[in-house]
Amino acid sequence: MDRIAAFAFAVAAATTLAGCASAPAAPSSPAARYIVVRHAEKASDDPRDPTLSAAGLERAQRLAARLREEPLGAVYVTGYRRTLQTGEPAARGHGLTPIVYDAKSPAAQFAAQLRRERPASATLVVGHSNTAPDIAAALCACAVEPMPETEYDRRMIVDFDAQGRATLWIERDR
C-alpha cells in the first residue's frame, strides 16, 4: 500500500509540475507604454487648421473606447484642432487634460522629453502623418514605416520593460 501511495503521489506531483512548466507565462505589464497615433480624418473647413470630419470624430471615439482600460497618465496633442479633437475623448475618459507639445520639435528631442516626464505610465501621443512614425521610431530606437497622407488607423505602441528594453507593436482598427 505504501508503494501505491508513493506512486500516486509521484504521479500527482509530476502532473502538477508539468502543468506549471507548460503553462504560458502571464504577460507582464510594461514599465512604460507610449501609444502614438496620427490625428483622425480631418474636415475641409479650414486649410490651415481643420477640425475633424464626422468620420474623424467617430474614429476619435473608437480610440477612446479602445484605450478605456489602458491606465493613461497623460495625453499629448499638438496645437492643432484635429489632434486635440482626436485625443480629447481619451483624455476626458481618464480625467486628464491634454498637454500641448510643439509639432515642430525634433522627434528624438520630444521622445526624450516623454521618457523623462512619463517614465512609468501609459501615454497617448497624437501627432501627424509626417511626425507620428518618427516619434515612435525615436522612442523604440527602431525602424517605423512612413505614414501616407491617407492613413488614419495605425496605432504604434512602444512598450518599455523594467530593464528599459523597447518593443514596438502595431495595431490597426478593424
Secondary structure as GFF3:
##gff-version 3
##sequence-region A 1 174
A	DSSP	alpha_helix	2	22	.	.	.	ID=ss1
A	DSSP	beta_strand	32	38	.	.	.	ID=ss2
A	DSSP	alpha_helix	54	66	.	.	.	ID=ss3
A	DSSP	beta_strand	72	77	.	.	.	ID=ss4
A	DSSP	alpha_helix	81	93	.	.	.	ID=ss5
A	DSSP	beta_strand	99	100	.	.	.	ID=ss6
A	DSSP	alpha_helix	107	117	.	.	.	ID=ss7
A	DSSP	beta_strand	122	127	.	.	.	ID=ss8
A	DSSP	alpha_helix	132	140	.	.	.	ID=ss9
A	DSSP	beta_strand	154	160	.	.	.	ID=ss10
A	DSSP	beta_strand	166	172	.	.	.	ID=ss11
###
